[in-house]
Amino acid sequence: MKTKEFEKWLKIVDKDITKWNKAMATNYEPAFLFMSLEPEKLNFLRAKGLITYQYDQDLHEITLISLTDLGETYFVDKKIESKKWLIRSVITPIIISVATTLITYWLIGN
């Protein structure tokens, strides 16, 4: 499974949940009326811990759905991890090599 693909699904589910919550403010509406993703994709997102939902066995439909804490902060966390990776993998080695070069020149006396 490509990361970009399930990130797209997460964005779709977030929009669907927002629409559903607005509808819930005026009148009870079951969640399945607002979900545009197939159950298999929703199950994948639930297995990743990004969403949670309740399935009504009598109706055979999803009645409640929400993002988990991990789902709420997924994109922010991903951005933070990217910055950490950039610092650890790119910036730190450059700083170390410059410092090492300067120390070497200082020891040699140039």
LINJO-V486288 format. One record per residue. N is the residue number from 1. RES is the residue in three letters. PHI is phi in degrees with one decimal (999 if undefined). OMEGA is omega in radians with two decimals (* if undefined). Layout:
n->N res->RES phi->PHI omega->OMEGA
n->N res->RES phi->PHI omega->OMEGA
//
This chain:
n->1 res->MET phi->999 omega->3.13
n->2 res->LYS phi->-78.6 omega->-3.12
n->3 res->THR phi->-61.3 omega->-3.12
n->4 res->LYS phi->-60.4 omega->-3.10
n->5 res->GLU phi->-67.4 omega->-3.12
n->6 res->PHE phi->-75.5 omega->3.02
n->7 res->GLU phi->-67.1 omega->3.08
n->8 res->LYS phi->-63.4 omega->3.11
n->9 res->TRP phi->-62.1 omega->-3.13
n->10 res->LEU phi->-63.2 omega->3.10
n->11 res->LYS phi->-63.9 omega->3.12
n->12 res->ILE phi->-63.7 omega->-3.14
n->13 res->VAL phi->-62.1 omega->3.12
n->14 res->ASP phi->-60.6 omega->3.10
n->15 res->LYS phi->-64.3 omega->3.13
n->16 res->ASP phi->-62.8 omega->3.13
n->17 res->ILE phi->-64.6 omega->3.10
n->18 res->THR phi->-61.6 omega->3.11
n->19 res->LYS phi->-62.5 omega->-3.13
n->20 res->TRP phi->-64.9 omega->3.13
n->21 res->ASN phi->-62.4 omega->3.08
n->22 res->LYS phi->-64.4 omega->3.11
n->23 res->ALA phi->-67.4 omega->3.13
n->24 res->MET phi->-66.8 omega->-3.13
n->25 res->ALA phi->-66.0 omega->-3.12
n->26 res->THR phi->-99.4 omega->-3.08
n->27 res->ASN phi->-160.6 omega->3.13
n->28 res->TYR phi->-64.6 omega->3.07
n->29 res->GLU phi->-134.9 omega->3.07
n->30 res->PRO phi->-68.7 omega->-3.04
n->31 res->ALA phi->-63.0 omega->-3.04
n->32 res->PHE phi->-61.5 omega->3.11
n->33 res->LEU phi->-67.2 omega->-3.06
n->34 res->PHE phi->-109.3 omega->-3.11
n->35 res->MET phi->-84.4 omega->-3.13
n->36 res->SER phi->-103.9 omega->3.11
n->37 res->LEU phi->-100.2 omega->3.10
n->38 res->GLU phi->-71.1 omega->3.13
n->39 res->PRO phi->-56.9 omega->3.13
n->40 res->GLU phi->-63.2 omega->3.13
n->41 res->LYS phi->-69.7 omega->3.08
n->42 res->LEU phi->-63.7 omega->3.09
n->43 res->ASN phi->-63.1 omega->3.10
n->44 res->PHE phi->-62.9 omega->3.12
n->45 res->LEU phi->-63.1 omega->3.10
n->46 res->ARG phi->-68.3 omega->3.12
n->47 res->ALA phi->-64.3 omega->3.08
n->48 res->LYS phi->-76.3 omega->3.14
n->49 res->GLY phi->83.3 omega->-3.08
n->50 res->LEU phi->-93.5 omega->3.09
n->51 res->ILE phi->-134.7 omega->2.99
n->52 res->THR phi->-138.1 omega->3.10
n->53 res->TYR phi->-150.8 omega->3.07
n->54 res->GLN phi->-109.6 omega->-3.12
n->55 res->TYR phi->-109.3 omega->3.13
n->56 res->ASP phi->-87.5 omega->-3.10
n->57 res->GLN phi->-66.5 omega->-3.13
n->58 res->ASP phi->-71.7 omega->-3.13
n->59 res->LEU phi->-84.8 omega->-3.05
n->60 res->HIS phi->57.9 omega->-3.14
n->61 res->GLU phi->-144.5 omega->3.08
n->62 res->ILE phi->-81.4 omega->-3.12
n->63 res->THR phi->-100.8 omega->3.12
n->64 res->LEU phi->-133.8 omega->3.11
n->65 res->ILE phi->-149.1 omega->3.08
n->66 res->SER phi->-157.6 omega->3.04
n->67 res->LEU phi->-81.0 omega->3.03
n->68 res->THR phi->-80.9 omega->3.08
n->69 res->ASP phi->-58.5 omega->3.11
n->70 res->LEU phi->-63.5 omega->3.11
n->71 res->GLY phi->-67.3 omega->3.13
n->72 res->GLU phi->-63.9 omega->-3.03
n->73 res->THR phi->-105.9 omega->-3.02
n->74 res->TYR phi->-55.4 omega->-3.05
n->75 res->PHE phi->-72.5 omega->3.07
n->76 res->VAL phi->-66.6 omega->3.12
n->77 res->ASP phi->-61.6 omega->3.14
n->78 res->LYS phi->-64.9 omega->3.12
n->79 res->LYS phi->-64.9 omega->3.11
n->80 res->ILE phi->-63.5 omega->3.12
n->81 res->GLU phi->-63.5 omega->3.10
n->82 res->SER phi->-64.1 omega->3.11
n->83 res->LYS phi->-65.3 omega->3.11
n->84 res->LYS phi->-61.6 omega->3.13
n->85 res->TRP phi->-62.6 omega->3.13
n->86 res->LEU phi->-60.0 omega->3.14
n->87 res->ILE phi->-65.4 omega->-3.10
n->88 res->ARG phi->-69.1 omega->-2.99
n->89 res->SER phi->-95.9 omega->-3.06
n->90 res->VAL phi->-118.9 omega->-3.01
n->91 res->ILE phi->-69.6 omega->-3.13
n->92 res->THR phi->-59.6 omega->3.10
n->93 res->PRO phi->-60.1 omega->3.11
n->94 res->ILE phi->-65.4 omega->3.13
n->95 res->ILE phi->-62.2 omega->3.14
n->96 res->ILE phi->-64.2 omega->-3.13
n->97 res->SER phi->-67.4 omega->3.10
n->98 res->VAL phi->-65.4 omega->3.13
n->99 res->ALA phi->-62.7 omega->3.13
n->100 res->THR phi->-62.7 omega->3.12
n->101 res->THR phi->-62.7 omega->3.13
n->102 res->LEU phi->-63.1 omega->3.11
n->103 res->ILE phi->-64.9 omega->3.13
n->104 res->THR phi->-62.1 omega->3.09
n->105 res->TYR phi->-62.0 omega->3.13
n->106 res->TRP phi->-66.3 omega->3.12
n->107 res->LEU phi->-66.9 omega->-3.13
n->108 res->ILE phi->-70.6 omega->3.11
n->109 res->GLY phi->100.2 omega->3.11
n->110 res->ASN phi->-89.7 omega->*
//
